[in-house]
């Protein structure tokens, strides 16, 4: 729901992307853009892992090229690293997806190509030193970049 003064607009109805997806997480970046991830199910109608609503009210669906299968999975958590202007997305059964906002560069971390203890990462948090912590089915882990 968008609340503007005394009026409220239900965004899950009509032609917005919210009409076809179940939001799992939302963060706002330093430019005022809102970033959304979605749970399994209805989100499969789109071509993105992330949905961005920019400050001008336009929607943008983002997905790394060659990794379209990520769209089929749920996103468990979303973290915005303001100091690096990056988004971390935990993609169920796969691992972590890093999106660098200024460059549009994607990186995918899985148990096969990194030291992640599991592809099932349920929660992310950032420590004051900038490191990213995760809670997974295989235990806690820390990413230092």
Secondary structure as GFF3:
##gff-version 3
##sequence-region A 1 145
A	DSSP	beta_strand	2	4	.	.	.	ID=ss1
A	DSSP	beta_strand	7	9	.	.	.	ID=ss2
A	DSSP	three_ten_helix	17	20	.	.	.	ID=ss3
A	DSSP	beta_strand	23	28	.	.	.	ID=ss4
A	DSSP	beta_strand	34	38	.	.	.	ID=ss5
A	DSSP	three_ten_helix	42	45	.	.	.	ID=ss6
A	DSSP	beta_strand	50	53	.	.	.	ID=ss7
A	DSSP	beta_strand	59	62	.	.	.	ID=ss8
A	DSSP	three_ten_helix	68	72	.	.	.	ID=ss9
A	DSSP	beta_strand	75	81	.	.	.	ID=ss10
A	DSSP	beta_strand	86	91	.	.	.	ID=ss11
A	DSSP	beta_strand	95	100	.	.	.	ID=ss12
A	DSSP	beta_strand	105	109	.	.	.	ID=ss13
A	DSSP	beta_strand	121	126	.	.	.	ID=ss14
A	DSSP	beta_strand	132	136	.	.	.	ID=ss15
A	DSSP	beta_strand	139	143	.	.	.	ID=ss16
###
